[in-house]
């Protein structure tokens, strides 16, 4: 609604398996039940996710990456555009 200009949109999809996501949530303090509910919710919520081909799209497999590694990867990809 408030967007003006000719800025390029770049989409970053951060991927990890459901098992990795569940373990990360438990490690940060969520209960097993909360983590399982979140994974199930997200599976449904993002099942129809798609990005139009004309939008630059980067998929980053975060399974074996730290938060800092992911941030650096995004930073590097943004600076390539």
C-alpha positions as a printed NumPy array, in Angstrom:
array([[  0.   ,   0.   ,   0.   ],
       [  2.808,   2.399,   0.8  ],
       [  5.409,   0.977,  -1.542],
       [  6.721,   3.396,  -4.117],
       [  9.665,   3.045,  -6.435],
       [ 11.337,   0.472,  -8.583],
       [ 12.941,  -1.707,  -5.939],
       [ 13.63 ,  -5.304,  -6.761],
       [ 11.979,  -7.966,  -4.635],
       [ 14.149, -10.919,  -3.675],
       [ 12.659, -13.903,  -1.86 ],
       [ 14.709, -16.091,   0.463],
       [ 13.301, -19.475,   1.407],
       [ 14.992, -20.933,   4.465],
       [ 14.748, -24.71 ,   4.42 ],
       [ 15.206, -27.274,   7.176],
       [ 13.54 , -30.612,   7.765],
       [ 10.646, -30.793,  10.199],
       [ 12.815, -32.83 ,  12.572],
       [ 15.507, -30.132,  12.591],
       [ 12.895, -27.415,  13.138],
       [ 11.323, -29.358,  16.014],
       [ 14.737, -29.883,  17.686],
       [ 15.591, -26.184,  17.338],
       [ 12.317, -25.146,  18.953],
       [ 12.835, -27.554,  21.855],
       [ 16.421, -26.312,  22.266],
       [ 15.167, -22.704,  22.549],
       [ 12.726, -23.725,  25.294],
       [  9.488, -24.779,  23.587],
       [  7.862, -27.944,  24.901],
       [  7.743, -31.03 ,  22.695],
       [  3.997, -30.475,  22.327],
       [  4.421, -26.816,  21.319],
       [  7.114, -27.692,  18.798],
       [  5.024, -30.481,  17.282],
       [  1.956, -28.228,  17.02 ],
       [  4.031, -25.498,  15.343],
       [  5.508, -27.91 ,  12.789],
       [  2.045, -29.257,  11.964],
       [  0.637, -25.728,  11.675],
       [  3.462, -24.585,   9.397],
       [  3.133, -27.676,   7.185],
       [ -0.45 , -26.652,   6.434],
       [  0.157, -22.893,   6.314],
       [  3.016, -23.118,   3.825],
       [  1.776, -26.027,   1.705],
       [  0.629, -23.714,  -1.088],
       [  3.645, -21.388,  -0.955],
       [  5.059, -20.453,  -4.324],
       [  7.116, -17.627,  -5.767],
       [  6.475, -16.244,  -9.269],
       [  9.333, -17.072, -11.641],
       [ 10.018, -13.411, -12.364],
       [ 10.999, -12.768,  -8.735],
       [ 14.58 , -13.738,  -7.85 ],
       [ 14.323, -16.617,  -5.463],
       [ 17.004, -18.208,  -3.296],
       [ 16.551, -21.405,  -1.318],
       [ 18.967, -21.762,   1.59 ],
       [ 19.302, -25.171,   3.233],
       [ 19.812, -24.22 ,   6.884],
       [ 19.965, -27.735,   8.341],
       [ 23.664, -27.517,   9.207],
       [ 23.992, -23.75 ,   9.514],
       [ 24.153, -21.418,  12.491],
       [ 22.062, -18.261,  12.6  ],
       [ 25.221, -16.279,  11.823],
       [ 25.964, -18.503,   8.797],
       [ 22.428, -17.979,   7.47 ],
       [ 22.701, -14.21 ,   7.945],
       [ 26.048, -14.168,   6.108],
       [ 24.596, -16.242,   3.242],
       [ 21.657, -13.856,   2.857],
       [ 23.986, -10.852,   3.036],
       [ 26.215, -12.311,   0.32 ],
       [ 23.267, -13.127,  -1.935],
       [ 21.752,  -9.652,  -1.518],
       [ 25.053,  -8.056,  -2.473],
       [ 25.172, -10.133,  -5.675],
       [ 21.911,  -8.597,  -6.931]])
